[in-house]
């Protein structure tokens, strides 16, 4: 279950929820966005416990390098699940929580989530082992990084649109 695909399903559910409750969709996404990183954090801890989505090979000098026998190698790897837990879970939650404390234009909190998640995931992908069947794609980026680019661009566009939008 990939986050990028799941995001599309969640967006559809939020559209339905907003419509059925006669609420603004932007009001719903701004309310939900700060809560998402806690779920992402829990998922990454689960990935770590299950020994899945391990990182790329790490230097034997890296003190926190981990061996994931499921990877088929006894070489140390980056615990990319923990990196994602810290970036996309803890740090993103903290940033969104602080950002959402002040009154914002509708859509801006969700836009910051998109930019933040996309940016943090893009960074974490440098340490995460790419899917074996995809490998590294053009420009030396993984599929996860390619999927983050439209998320970041969309978040910036959404923030700018919300900033210019007249609220009634």
ZIBELKA-V618639 format. One record per pair of residues at least 24 apart in sequence whose C-alpha atoms are under 10 Angstrom apart, sorted by the first residue. I is the first residue (numbers start at 1). J is the second residue. D is the distance in Angstrom with one decimal. If there is no record, write none. Layout:
i=[I	I]
j=[J	J]
d=[D	D]
This chain:
i=[2	3	3	4	4	4	4	4	5	24	24	25	25	26	26	26	26	26	26	26	26	27	27	27	27	27	27	28	28	28	29	29	29	29	29	29	29	30	30	30	30	30	30	30	30	30	30	30	30	31	31	31	31	31	32	32	33	33	33	33	33	33	33	33	33	33	33	34	34	34	34	34	34	34	34	34	34	34	34	34	35	35	35	35	35	36	36	36	36	36	36	36	37	37	37	37	37	37	37	37	37	37	37	37	37	38	38	38	38	38	38	39	39	39	40	40	40	40	40	40	40	40	41	41	41	41	41	41	41	41	41	41	41	41	42	42	43	43	43	43	44	44	44	44	44	44	44	44	44	45	45	45	45	45	46	47	47	47	47	48	48	48	48	48	49	51	51	52	52	52	53	53	53	53	53	53	53	54	54	54	54	54	54	54	54	54	55	55	55	55	55	55	55	55	55	55	55	55	56	56	56	56	56	56	56	57	57	57	58	71	77	77	77	78	78	78	79	79	80	80	80	80	80	80	81	81	81	82	83	83	83	83	83	83	83	84	84	84	84	84	84	84	84	85	86	87	87	87	87	87	87	87	88	88	88	88	88	88	88	88	89	89	91	91	91	92	92	92	93	104	104	105	105	105	105	105	105	105	105	106	106	106	106	106	106	106	106	107	107	107	107	107	107	107	107	108	108	108	108	108	108	108	108	109	109	109	109	110	110	110	111	111	111	111	111	111	111	111	111	111	111	111	112	112	112	112	112	113	113	113	114	114	114	114	114	114	114	114	114	114	115	115	115	115	115	115	115	115	115	115	115	115	116	116	116	117	117	117	117	118	118	118	118	118	118	118	118	118	118	118	118	119	119	119	119	119	120	121	121	121	122	122	122	122	122	123]
j=[144	40	144	118	144	147	148	151	147	106	107	106	107	105	106	107	108	109	110	111	162	105	106	107	108	109	110	106	107	110	106	107	108	109	110	111	113	96	100	104	105	106	107	108	109	110	111	112	113	100	106	107	109	110	109	110	93	96	97	100	107	109	110	111	112	113	114	92	93	94	95	96	97	98	99	100	109	110	112	113	89	92	93	96	97	88	89	92	93	96	113	117	85	86	87	88	89	90	91	92	93	94	96	113	117	85	88	89	90	92	93	85	88	89	84	85	88	89	90	92	93	117	81	82	84	85	86	87	88	89	90	91	92	93	85	89	81	84	85	89	80	81	82	83	84	85	86	88	89	81	82	84	85	89	81	80	81	82	85	79	80	81	82	85	81	79	81	79	80	81	79	80	81	128	129	130	131	78	79	80	81	82	127	128	129	130	79	80	81	82	83	124	125	126	127	128	129	130	80	125	126	127	128	129	130	127	128	129	127	129	127	128	129	127	128	129	127	128	124	125	126	127	128	129	124	127	128	124	120	121	123	124	125	127	128	117	120	121	123	124	125	127	128	124	120	116	117	119	120	121	123	124	113	116	117	118	119	120	121	124	117	120	116	117	120	116	117	120	117	162	163	159	161	162	163	164	165	166	167	158	159	161	162	163	165	166	167	155	158	159	160	161	162	163	165	155	156	158	159	160	161	162	163	155	158	159	162	155	158	159	151	152	153	154	155	156	157	158	159	160	161	162	152	155	156	158	159	151	152	155	148	150	151	152	153	154	155	156	158	159	148	149	150	151	152	153	154	155	156	157	158	159	151	152	155	148	151	152	155	144	145	146	147	148	149	150	151	152	153	154	155	145	148	149	151	152	148	145	147	148	146	147	148	149	152	148]
d=[9.3	8.8	9.5	9.7	8.4	7.1	8.2	8.8	9.7	8.8	9.9	9.0	8.6	9.2	5.4	4.9	8.6	9.2	7.9	9.9	9.3	9.5	6.0	7.1	9.9	9.5	9.3	9.3	9.0	9.3	8.9	7.1	9.4	8.0	5.8	9.2	9.8	9.9	8.3	9.3	9.5	7.0	5.9	7.2	5.1	5.0	8.4	9.6	9.0	8.9	9.9	9.6	8.2	8.2	9.3	8.0	9.0	7.8	9.4	9.5	9.9	6.8	5.4	8.8	8.8	6.2	8.8	8.2	6.0	8.5	8.7	5.3	6.0	9.4	9.2	7.7	7.8	8.0	9.6	7.4	9.7	9.9	7.2	8.8	8.7	9.4	8.2	9.2	7.8	9.9	8.8	9.9	8.7	9.9	9.2	6.1	4.4	7.0	8.5	6.3	5.3	9.0	9.0	8.9	8.5	9.0	8.8	5.6	7.3	9.1	6.8	9.9	9.9	7.6	8.5	7.2	6.8	5.6	9.2	9.9	9.7	9.9	9.1	8.8	7.5	4.7	7.5	8.8	6.9	4.3	6.9	10.0	9.8	9.3	7.7	8.0	9.0	9.8	8.2	9.3	8.9	5.2	6.8	8.9	6.7	5.5	9.3	9.2	8.3	6.8	7.0	9.2	6.8	9.9	8.7	9.6	6.4	9.0	9.8	7.6	8.5	5.6	7.1	9.4	9.4	9.4	9.0	9.9	9.8	8.3	8.8	7.4	6.8	7.0	7.0	8.6	8.7	7.0	6.1	5.9	6.6	9.5	8.8	6.2	6.2	9.2	5.5	4.8	7.6	9.7	9.5	9.2	8.6	8.7	5.4	3.9	4.7	8.4	8.0	9.4	8.1	5.5	5.4	4.6	8.1	8.4	9.0	8.1	8.7	9.7	8.7	9.0	9.0	6.3	7.3	8.9	8.1	8.1	6.7	8.1	9.0	5.8	5.3	8.4	8.7	9.4	8.0	9.7	9.4	9.5	9.5	6.5	9.7	8.4	9.2	9.8	7.6	7.0	9.1	6.1	8.9	9.7	9.3	9.8	9.6	9.1	8.4	9.5	5.9	7.9	9.1	8.0	9.7	7.8	5.8	8.9	9.0	5.9	6.8	8.9	8.9	9.6	9.3	10.0	9.2	6.5	7.0	8.2	9.9	9.2	8.9	8.8	9.9	6.1	6.5	9.2	8.2	9.0	7.6	9.9	9.1	9.9	6.3	8.5	8.8	9.9	7.9	9.4	6.9	6.7	9.6	8.6	5.8	8.7	9.9	8.6	9.3	7.1	5.0	8.3	8.9	6.2	7.6	9.6	9.8	8.2	9.9	7.7	8.4	8.3	9.3	8.7	9.7	7.7	4.3	6.6	8.1	5.6	5.2	8.9	9.8	8.8	9.0	6.4	7.8	8.9	7.2	9.6	9.2	7.5	8.9	9.5	5.8	5.9	8.6	7.4	4.9	8.1	9.1	9.6	8.8	9.2	9.6	6.7	4.4	7.5	7.9	5.1	6.6	9.8	9.8	9.3	9.4	7.7	8.6	8.1	8.3	8.0	9.7	9.4	8.2	9.9	8.3	4.7	6.9	8.4	5.7	5.3	9.0	9.8	8.7	9.0	7.1	8.3	8.8	6.7	9.1	7.3	9.6	7.1	8.3	8.7	6.1	8.0	9.5	9.9]
